[in-house]
Amino acid sequence: MTTRILIIEDETTIAQLERDYFELNGFQVDLCHNGNEGLQLALRDGSAAGLANPGPS
């Protein structure tokens, strides 16, 4: 079974690079561009890991 991860990244280019990297290394990737969408997806589908860009505080 393939490990599934969730990437939450608002910068499209960075998100695509991260997705490509993980997919090339055998992961199934869910990609969201904002935290609310990512939270909903994580709660609905579950992921083995998550990668988020917290942004400025």
N, CA, C and O of each residue as an XYZ file, in Angstrom:
228
protein
N       0.840     -1.177      0.000
C       0.000      0.000      0.000
C       0.893      1.250      0.000
O       1.933      1.283      0.657
N       0.472      2.260     -0.738
C       1.210      3.509     -0.863
C       0.890      4.435      0.310
O      -0.267      4.574      0.704
N       1.918      5.059      0.856
C       1.722      6.023      1.928
C       1.167      7.311      1.354
O       1.637      7.802      0.328
N       0.172      7.847      2.019
C      -0.511      9.062      1.568
C      -0.111     10.236      2.450
O      -0.145     10.149      3.677
N       0.270     11.343      1.799
C       0.610     12.548      2.550
C      -0.215     13.723      2.036
O      -0.712     13.709      0.910
N      -0.347     14.718      2.869
C      -1.088     15.931      2.538
C      -0.119     17.108      2.552
O       0.586     17.330      3.537
N      -0.090     17.856      1.458
C       0.721     19.069      1.367
C      -0.222     20.261      1.339
O      -1.139     20.322      0.521
N       0.015     21.210      2.244
C      -0.750     22.461      2.277
C       0.239     23.577      1.979
O       1.097     23.891      2.804
N       0.120     24.171      0.807
C       1.082     25.188      0.357
C       0.371     26.163     -0.565
O      -0.236     25.757     -1.556
N       0.446     27.455     -0.239
C      -0.256     28.445     -1.050
C       0.529     28.894     -2.280
O      -0.056     29.440     -3.215
N       1.835     28.674     -2.294
C       2.656     29.024     -3.451
C       2.598     27.872     -4.459
O       3.110     26.785     -4.190
N       1.979     28.107     -5.610
C       1.730     27.057     -6.586
C       3.004     26.357     -7.043
O       3.044     25.128     -7.108
N       4.035     27.118     -7.357
C       5.285     26.519     -7.848
C       5.918     25.614     -6.799
O       6.358     24.509     -7.115
N       5.965     26.075     -5.562
C       6.533     25.266     -4.478
C       5.686     24.018     -4.259
O       6.224     22.927     -4.069
N       4.369     24.172     -4.284
C       3.468     23.036     -4.093
C       3.697     21.974     -5.167
O       3.719     20.781     -4.862
N       3.865     22.391     -6.400
C       4.094     21.443     -7.496
C       5.436     20.734     -7.342
O       5.534     19.533     -7.593
N       6.465     21.463     -6.933
C       7.774     20.839     -6.710
C       7.706     19.803     -5.584
O       8.242     18.702     -5.707
N       7.042     20.170     -4.492
C       6.901     19.232     -3.372
C       6.118     17.999     -3.800
O       6.513     16.874     -3.497
N       5.006     18.207     -4.506
C       4.206     17.081     -4.978
C       5.024     16.162     -5.879
O       5.014     14.943     -5.701
N       5.734     16.748     -6.851
C       6.543     15.946     -7.772
C       7.599     15.139     -7.031
O       7.807     13.963     -7.331
N       8.271     15.769     -6.058
C       9.299     15.080     -5.287
C       8.723     13.858     -4.568
O       9.274     12.761     -4.661
N       7.624     14.049     -3.859
C       7.046     12.938     -3.099
C       6.474     11.858     -4.007
O       6.595     10.671     -3.703
N       5.854     12.249     -5.115
C       5.331     11.245     -6.041
C       6.459     10.425     -6.663
O       6.316      9.214     -6.832
N       7.571     11.061     -7.004
C       8.724     10.334     -7.547
C       9.307      9.352     -6.538
O       9.966      8.382     -6.912
N       9.059      9.613     -5.256
C       9.552      8.732     -4.196
C       8.484      7.770     -3.687
O       8.626      7.190     -2.610
N       7.420      7.605     -4.460
C       6.444      6.558     -4.185
C       5.280      6.913     -3.292
O       4.535      6.022     -2.884
N       5.095      8.182     -2.972
C       3.991      8.596     -2.113
C       2.774      8.986     -2.949
O       2.909      9.443     -4.085
N       1.602      8.804     -2.383
C       0.371      9.356     -2.944
C       0.194     10.719     -2.285
O       0.253     10.825     -1.060
N      -0.022     11.763     -3.084
C      -0.032     13.128     -2.567
C      -1.390     13.785     -2.765
O      -1.951     13.770     -3.861
N      -1.907     14.360     -1.687
C      -3.060     15.260     -1.757
C      -2.497     16.665     -1.583
O      -1.670     16.901     -0.703
N      -2.942     17.593     -2.415
C      -2.403     18.945     -2.410
C      -3.526     19.949     -2.217
O      -4.536     19.913     -2.921
N      -3.339     20.850     -1.249
C      -4.297     21.917     -0.973
C      -3.545     23.234     -0.941
O      -2.356     23.277     -0.624
N      -4.248     24.307     -1.272
C      -3.599     25.607     -1.341
C      -3.974     26.544     -0.194
O      -3.546     27.698     -0.174
N      -4.775     26.055      0.765
C      -5.048     26.865      1.955
C      -5.337     25.944      3.135
O      -5.698     24.780      2.961
N      -5.171     26.487      4.333
C      -5.303     25.693      5.542
C      -6.683     25.131      5.785
O      -6.815     23.995      6.242
N      -7.720     25.904      5.487
C      -9.077     25.412      5.708
C      -9.380     24.206      4.831
O      -9.940     23.214      5.298
N      -9.010     24.295      3.565
C      -9.207     23.174      2.638
C      -8.394     21.961      3.098
O      -8.881     20.831      3.060
N      -7.162     22.201      3.529
C      -6.312     21.113      4.003
C      -6.852     20.440      5.240
O      -6.812     19.215      5.348
N      -7.361     21.227      6.179
C      -7.939     20.662      7.394
C      -9.149     19.791      7.068
O      -9.284     18.689      7.599
N     -10.015     20.276      6.207
C     -11.202     19.500      5.823
C     -10.812     18.183      5.168
O     -11.395     17.141      5.469
N      -9.818     18.227      4.265
C      -9.365     17.013      3.593
C      -8.731     16.041      4.582
O      -8.981     14.837      4.517
N      -7.913     16.560      5.496
C      -7.266     15.695      6.488
C      -8.293     15.017      7.391
O      -8.171     13.830      7.693
N      -9.293     15.761      7.815
C     -10.324     15.183      8.682
C     -11.196     14.176      7.943
O     -11.644     13.188      8.524
N     -11.433     14.429      6.669
C     -12.292     13.547      5.877
C     -11.573     12.272      5.456
O     -12.108     11.174      5.611
N     -10.360     12.416      4.922
C      -9.688     11.274      4.304
C      -8.562     10.683      5.127
O      -8.242      9.505      4.966
N      -7.959     11.456      5.993
C      -6.815     10.975      6.764
C      -5.567     10.897      5.897
O      -5.658     10.662      4.692
N      -4.432     11.089      6.492
C      -3.140     11.019      5.818
C      -2.138     10.465      6.806
O      -2.297     10.618      8.018
N      -1.102      9.820      6.286
C      -0.051      9.307      7.157
C       0.812     10.442      7.677
O       1.372     10.358      8.769
N       0.916     11.505      6.891
C       1.737     12.654      7.280
C       1.199     13.899      6.607
O       0.464     13.823      5.622
N       1.571     15.043      7.148
C       1.177     16.302      6.560
C       2.354     17.252      6.486
O       3.239     17.230      7.342
N       2.360     18.081      5.464
C       3.416     19.073      5.282
C       2.721     20.403      5.044
O       1.975     20.554      4.076
N       2.963     21.367      5.922
C       2.292     22.657      5.812
C       3.294     23.794      5.929
O       4.333     23.659      6.575
N       2.979     24.884      5.312
C       3.765     26.105      5.390
C       2.986     27.037      6.319
O       1.949     27.567      5.919
N       3.466     27.250      7.561
C       2.685     28.039      8.510
C       2.602     29.532      8.187
O       1.694     30.212      8.665
N       3.524     30.046      7.394
C       3.487     31.460      7.052
C       3.871     32.343      8.228
O       4.227     31.842      9.295
N       3.802     33.648      8.038
C       4.181     34.564      9.116
C       3.191     34.522     10.280
O       2.005     34.249     10.095
N       3.702     34.798     11.482
C       2.813     34.773     12.646
C       2.185     36.117     12.898
O       1.409     36.269     13.842
